[in-house]
């Protein structure tokens, strides 16, 4: 059966054959397909081009994935959540990472020591949270890939030096983040109906609050800041207020720990399942094993708002450190 192809087809075909990159081939092939009339005579031709287009798109996605994962600015999330240390130079981000995790970034009083992100794992009781040190936020230039990393994170820890104009450091850092459409979550109301914005929970760490005398500087900082910021005085040098820091991170990650208990056995309190607040028995069952979803007959809970071993329904909402026994 004749295909009866229009003149536009042959022009589009020439453009397709001249394309050099994968993206150019995808674009020109899509244009080529759009010029082919739809009837029985062109079914085979259109199917062949669609197969080629599908393979090109698969190849393009594979290359993007390899490129992204080979970048130092692409860091796979690990642990119960990811928190990223951001801020201007010389505020002590690397020192905090070293004091809080097993990572060993270069720590120096010289500015701009950190050039690429460095991850480490921070223990919080019986879970681990990924902490990432980052290059400084500099008004003159910041690697664009850094903002992609920040957009994917669960929590921003914005570090300022309480001894060196922390209010200005905060304002400058927030301005740079907002310029790249990254907004602290508590400021969401100031950006109504804005598209493509990333709203991320943010905690201010006033580093170098080394002693009680520096606490006065922190109080002044809190009084001078506007916008209802959540701030915490810490010291990387003296590991001051680290317990409060870890508690604040846990709270802002919006997570809970759930312990699994096999029938007739003691619960495993060393390896909790980490879930989002508001998770249900059914969601917990799916996390333990997909088979539990269909075969779950009963669930017992020890913990908040129930008596020990209480039978609960699939939609029962769990709380931090609940113990759950699933029966199939």
N, C-alpha and C positions, 0 to 999 in steps of 0.2 A: 504494500500500500504506500503511495507517495506521501512524503512528509510535508511538501508545500511550505517550505520555510521562508519567512519574510526576509527582506534585505537587512533588517536590524540584526538578524541572527548572525549573518556572516561578518558584520562589523564587530559584534560582541565576541564571536569566536576568534577573530584576529587579536582582539585585546586580551583574551584569555591565554592565547598561545604566546603572547609577548610578555605576560606577567612573569616576574622573577621570584618574588618572595611568596611564602605560603599565604600570607594575608592578602596579597594582591590577587593570587589565584582564587582564593575564596570569594573575594568581592566580584571579580570579573566572571567567575563561574555562576554566581548567583544572578548576575545581570543576564548572562547567556541563557540560563534556564527560563528566566522571565520572558524572553523573546520567543520561546517555542510555543506554538499554538497547541492547545490540548485537544487531541483527537486520537483515534486508534492508530493512525499512521506514525504518531510521534511517541507512543507509549514506551517503546523500547529505548529510544534515544533519551527521553527524559529520565527514565529509570537508571540508565547508565551514568548520566551526569549527576544524578542525586547520589549514587554510590560514590562517585569521585568526590563530591562535595563533603559527604560524611567522613571519608577517609582523611581529607584535608583538615577538617575541623578537629578530628581526633589527634592528628599529628600536631596541630597548632596548640591544643590543650596540653599535650604531653610535653612539648617544648617549654610552654609557660611554667608548667609544674616543676620541671627540672631547673629552669632558670631561677624560679622563686626559692626553691629549697637549697640551691647552691649559694644564695645570697646570705651574707652574715647577718642581714637584718630580718631574715625569716627564721623564727625560732618556734619550734613545735612546743605547744603547751604540755606541761607535765604536772603531775601532782593534783592537788585539790583545787587549784586555781592559779592564775598568773597575775602578779602585781609588778608594775614597771616604775622604776625610780627615774624621775625626770627633774630637770631644773637647770639653772645656769652653771657655769664653770666654777670649780673650787668650793662647792657647798658641801662636799663630802659624800656624794652618792656612792663612789667606789669603796670608801671606807665603811659605809653602812653595809654594802653587799658583803664585804669581807668579814665583818663582825657578826652578821646574821646568818651566813650560809657557809657552804664548803667551797665556794668559789675563791679564786685568787687573782683578782684583777690588779693591774698596776695602780698603786696608790701614790700620789705625789702632790706636793703643794704647788707644783707648776700647773698653769692652766691648760685645759684641753688635752689632758692625759688620755682620756677615753675616746677612742675613735670608732669603735664598733660595739654593739650590745654584748653584754656578758651575762649569762644566766647562772643562777645557783639555786639550791633548794633550801628553804627555810623551814625548820621543824616548828610546828605548833602543836604541842602535846603529842598526839599519836597520828598526826597527818603531816604531809609536806606540802608547802606552797612554793611555787616557782617565783623567784625574785629576779628581776632583770635590770642591770645597770645599763645606762644609755649615754651616748655622747651628749654634751651640753646643748641646751637650747640657746642658740646664738642668733641675735637679730640679723646679722650679716649673712649667715648661711647655715642651713641645717640640711643634711642628706634627706631628700624627699621620702626615701624608704623608711626612715625612722617614724614618720607619721602613720604609715601603713601598719607598722608594728604596734604603735600606740592605739590605733583604732581597733585592733583585734584583742586588746587586753581586757581583763576583768576589773582591774583597779589601777588608778594612777596614784602613785605616792610622789607628790610634788615637794621636792626638798629645797629649803632655803637655809641660809646661814644666819642664825639669830643675831650674830655679832656684827654683821655687815649689811645694813640696809635691807632687811628681809622684806619689807613692804614693797619696795621697788622691784626686788627679785620676783616676788609673787606676781605683781602686775605685769612685768615684762614677759614672764613665762606664760601666763594666761593669755596675753595678747597674741603670742606666737601660736599657741595651740588653737585659739579661736580663728586666727587667720587661716588655719588649715582645717577648719570646721570640726574641731574637737572641743566639746563643751563639757565642763563639769556637770554631773547629773543634777545637782541641786540648783543649777542656774537654768534648767530646762524651761521654766516659766517665762524667762526673758527672751526666748526664741520661739514664739508660737508659729506653728504651721511652716516651719522651715524644713526643707527637704535635704536629704543626704548629710545630715549632721550626726555625729557620733556622740551620744551622751554617756559619759563614763563616770562612775563613782570616783571621787577624788578626796584624798586625805593629805593635809599639809603636814610635813615633818619639819619642825624647826630644829635643825641639827646644830651641834656645838653648844647646846644648853648643858654645859658641863657640870654646873653646881647650882646651889640655891641663889647665888648672886645673879647668875644668868637667867634664873626664873623671872626676875623682874623685867629683863629685856623681853622675855617671851610674853609676859602680861601686857607690856606696852604694845608689842606686835599685835596681839589679839584685839586690843582696844582700837588700834589704827586701821585694821582691816575691815572691809565692808563686804557684804554678801553672805553672811552667816556661814563662814568657812569652818570646817572641822579641822582643828589643829592639835598637834601633839608635840611637846618638847622632848627631844631625844639627844643622846650623845653617842656617836660612834666610838669615840675615844674611851669613854668610861662605861659603855653599854648601858646607859641610863634609860630607864623607862622602856626597856625592850619587851617586858611582859605585857605592858599596856599596848605597845605597838602591835604585838602579835594578836592580842585580843581584838584590837580595832580592825586589823586586816581580816581576821576570821569573820567578824560581824559584817563587814562591808562586802565580803564575797557572797553573802546571802546563802550560806550553805549550812547543812546539818550533817552529823555523823550518825549512821545507823549500824547497829551490830546485828549480825546474823546468828541465829541459834538453831542448831539441829535438834529435832525431838529427842528428849532424854539426855541431852548433853549440855555442857556449860557453854555460854556464848564466847565467841572470840572477840575479846576487847582490845586486841592489838592491831587489828586490821579492819577498821570500819569502812563501810560503803559511804562515799561522800555524795550527797544529793542536794538539790536546791530546796530552800525553804518552801513549804507547802506541798511537798511530794507526798504521794499516797502509797498505800500498801500495794496497789496494782503496779505503780511505777517502780517500787522497790523490787517486786517480784520479777519484773522484766529485766532489771539490772542484774539480779542474781543469776537468772537463766531464762532464756526466752520460753522454754517449755513450761515454766511456772504460770505463765499468763493463761494458757488454755486449761491446765490441769490443776490449778489452785482450788483446793476445797475449803481450806480454813486458814486463818492466821491468828496468832496470839501475840500480844504486845505487853512488854514490861516497860514502864516509863511514865511520861507526862500525861496526866489526866485520865489514867486507867488504873484499875486494880491489877495486881500481878497476874500475868497470863490471861488477860481478858481477851475473849474472842471478838474480833472486829471485822468490819466489812472491807471490801476492796477499795472503797473510796475514803477510808479512814486516813486522816492527815497525820503524818508523823512529825516528831519533834527531835531536837538534838539529843543524841545518846539514847534514843529508844532502842530496845532489844526486840527483835522480831523473829518469830518462829513460823515458818511456812510449812503447810501440810498439803500434799498432793494425793 
